[in-house]
Amino acid sequence: MKYPLYVGYWEKKMLGISTKQKMVLECLSWFIEEHGYSPTYRELAKELNSDVNSVYKKVTILIDKGYVSCKNGKIRTLKVIKQYDERE
């Protein structure tokens, strides 16, 4: 793979999210809107037909990218900070 000639490519690549991360973000938003409280990782995994470890990794990435917040790893404290905008 050839490296891009401009630095902005990597910055944009790091800010963008994958399709599966977007699915987790949308499911998290839906769950909070539907139930009025944040889901556990197990509840998210059940909704997404996935395993808990995969969901945990994707949520951690979303936290690192600034889309989701969590209070010191406590349960039911996941919160969507911003929605994904495909124009970014």
C-alpha positions as CSV (number, residue, x, y, z in Angstrom):
1,M,0.0,0.0,0.0
2,K,1.3,3.4,-0.9
3,Y,1.3,6.1,1.7
4,P,-0.9,9.1,1.0
5,L,0.9,12.3,0.2
6,Y,-1.1,14.4,2.7
7,V,-1.4,14.1,6.4
8,G,-5.1,14.9,6.5
9,Y,-5.9,11.4,5.2
10,W,-4.8,9.8,8.4
11,E,-6.6,12.3,10.6
12,K,-9.8,11.7,8.6
13,K,-9.3,7.9,8.8
14,M,-9.0,8.1,12.6
15,L,-12.1,10.2,13.0
16,G,-14.3,8.1,10.7
17,I,-16.0,5.0,12.0
18,S,-16.5,1.6,10.5
19,T,-19.9,0.2,9.5
20,K,-20.1,-2.0,12.6
21,Q,-19.1,0.9,14.9
22,K,-21.9,2.9,13.3
23,M,-24.3,0.0,14.0
24,V,-23.3,0.0,17.6
25,L,-23.7,3.8,17.9
26,E,-27.2,3.7,16.3
27,C,-28.3,0.8,18.5
28,L,-27.0,2.6,21.6
29,S,-29.0,5.7,20.6
30,W,-32.1,3.7,19.8
31,F,-31.9,1.8,23.1
32,I,-31.6,5.0,25.2
33,E,-34.5,6.6,23.3
34,E,-36.7,3.5,23.6
35,H,-36.0,2.6,27.3
36,G,-34.9,5.9,28.8
37,Y,-31.7,4.5,30.2
38,S,-28.4,3.2,28.9
39,P,-28.0,-0.5,28.0
40,T,-25.4,-2.9,29.4
41,Y,-22.9,-4.4,27.0
42,R,-24.8,-7.7,27.2
43,E,-28.0,-6.0,26.2
44,L,-26.2,-4.2,23.3
45,A,-24.7,-7.6,22.2
46,K,-28.2,-9.2,22.3
47,E,-29.7,-6.5,20.1
48,L,-26.9,-6.7,17.6
49,N,-26.7,-10.5,17.6
50,S,-23.0,-10.3,18.5
51,D,-20.8,-11.3,21.4
52,V,-20.1,-9.0,24.4
53,N,-16.4,-8.8,23.8
54,S,-16.9,-7.5,20.2
55,V,-19.4,-4.9,21.4
56,Y,-17.1,-3.8,24.2
57,K,-14.2,-3.3,21.8
58,K,-16.4,-1.2,19.4
59,V,-17.8,0.9,22.2
60,T,-14.2,1.5,23.5
61,I,-13.2,2.7,20.1
62,L,-16.3,5.0,19.9
63,I,-15.3,6.4,23.4
64,D,-11.8,7.0,22.1
65,K,-13.1,8.8,19.0
66,G,-15.5,11.0,21.1
67,Y,-18.8,9.6,20.0
68,V,-19.7,8.0,23.3
69,S,-18.9,8.7,27.0
70,C,-18.9,6.4,30.0
71,K,-18.4,7.2,33.7
72,N,-15.5,5.3,35.0
73,G,-16.6,1.9,33.6
74,K,-19.8,1.8,35.6
75,I,-22.8,0.0,34.1
76,R,-25.6,1.9,32.4
77,T,-23.6,5.1,32.1
78,L,-23.0,4.9,28.3
79,K,-24.1,8.1,26.7
80,V,-24.0,9.2,23.0
81,I,-22.1,12.5,22.8
82,K,-22.5,13.0,19.0
83,Q,-24.0,11.2,16.1
84,Y,-22.0,10.1,13.2
85,D,-22.2,12.5,10.2
86,E,-21.1,10.9,6.9
87,R,-20.0,14.3,5.6
88,E,-17.1,14.4,8.1
